Amino acid sequence: MIRIEASPRPRVRVTGSLDGRTVRALFDAISHGSVVLDLSEVDEAKESAVMFLARLPRERCRLAACPRWLAWWLRRLRRNPAMGGAERS
């Protein structure tokens, strides 16, 4: 599930699974400007969704909260995008 909270810099909160549906909603949200992304309640993620997040420009999408396992995965992809990684589900 994704919830967008209106403010000068919208906050997008993702709950549960980070997957294709979520990525489409995130893409729509950032296409209107920069957002704060709260991933604190994500408990599973598809590799393609994590790769999408890793490629987002940091000036357009700032992470406000992120589980350790997901932050580690994003750091690894940002260092070497060709690595990919196993899906976490």
Buried (B, 14 or more C-beta within 10 A) or exposed (E): EBEBEEEEEBBBBBBEBBBEEBBEBBEEBBEEEBBBBBBBEBEEBBBEBBBBBBEBEEEEBEBEEBBEEBEEBBEBBEEEEEEBBEEBE
